[in-house]
Amino acid sequence: MVREKGFWKRERVDEALYRLLKKIKALETEDVSVYNLYGRVLAEDIVAGFDVPRFNRAAMDGYAVKAEDTFGASVSNPIMLQLAGSVEIGEVPKVVVESGMAVRIMTGAMMPEGANAVVMLEHTRLNGNFVEVLKSVTPMKNVSRVGEDIAAGEVVFRKGEILQPQDAGVIASLGIESVRVYRKPRVAVITTGNELAEVGEPLEGAKIYNSNNPMICNALLEFGFEAISLGIARDDEEELRNKLQKALEFDAAVITGGTSVGAKDLVPDVVGEFGEIVFHGVSMKPGMPTGAAVVEGKPVFMLPGSPAAALLGFYTFAIPALYRMMNVRIIARKWSRQKGVLQGRIPSEIGVRSNVRVLWEDGKVYPIRISGSGILSSFVRANALLVVPEDKEGYEEGEEVEVTLLRDVTEVFE
């Protein structure tokens, strides 16, 4: 940089970011409650300590039976079974199902001994103490088997996952009260400029309000980081030093303004007194004067004073670096739309909008096997949603489809 003449060297954005990320280390880890884990980066694998479900359970409301007793049943030829009791959710069945018997059962209830299938309620008629079966079932029909959702010893979550609401449900179903995650960075935000006034103060002369600071603080909140505003630093080296010294009490700092090549652009020189300037000046418009440094192992982002350029520089450099401090790189963002080639046929019923849980990976889309709407782990194994519209009978294997990501796709740095 030559002051008041321009940048003699500008780095490519990807190269500048790569060099910055190499110099940043992950923060320490901490335990968080299962009630407060959203958006946190997992610092360990989570392994299931037992099967989910722990017992065979009914997947439908109906009657628990021996499947063999129903063979040949139809509306015109119902099979009569003796009603032998009922089973509620949360209770251990006291009845043993023998040939010729049926037990009323609710969805999620433990299957009674001797029963190997459930006849759906709508395929039966109650006739006194007897149940008329109007449709046959095969063994294990409408039954959720032991370990069908999650098997004991299975790695349910891997280190580096950015945890989602559905993950909390699965983790809780495993009896886990807290998980180990990387600590979130606490980021100090400083805005520079003699022309600035804080919001709420009266404007005098040629002053303008400090809009960059609230903007960057809210951009940090968007990603779940903690933002600490340190307000305005005037275009004075000593004031900048004092503000930066305060900022270094936190995990990272963002400074907007004072990063270009004018006489009052003092930020790079002052920051350079404290640590290493990794880059200053990038081949990016807007945002050419963007820079970054590492001071006492902490990243300091130097962003232009122009709000648009500041925000672009923040998203381009600060967000990847702050996630690096949690030991993770984001490959694709949650809610983004991604294209991929379908790796299996997905059928659908005309007139019904199907929301199919799939796994998007390296440009390929894999259908997730789901045996019921209550299988929550399918929302963990899947990372995307494929919508089949009402007027389509599904998609064929090999078709290119577009999916919506349900979670961030990540990889760990280690």
Buried (B, 14 or more C-beta within 10 A) or exposed (E): BEEEEEBEEBBEBEEBBEEBBEBBEBBEBEEBEBEEBEBBBBBEEBEBEBBBBEEBBBBBBBBBBBBEBBEEBEEEEBBBBEBBBBBEEEEEBEBEBEEBBBBBBBBBBBBBEBBBBBBBBEBBBEEEEBBBBBBBBEEBBBBBBBBBBBEBEBEBBEBBBBBBEBBBBBBEBBEBEBBBBBBBBBBBBBBBBEBBBEEEEEEEEEBEBBBBBBBBBEBBEEBBBBBBBBEBBBBBBEBBBEBBEBBBEBBBBBBBBBBBBEEBBBBBBBBBEBBEBBBBBBBBEBBBBBBBBBBEEBBBBBBBBBBEBBBBBBBBBBBBBBBBBBBBBBEBEBEEEBEBEBBBEBEBEEEEEBEBBBBBBEEEBBBBEBBEEBBBBBBBBBBBBBBBEEEEEBBEEEEEBEBBBBBBBBEBBE
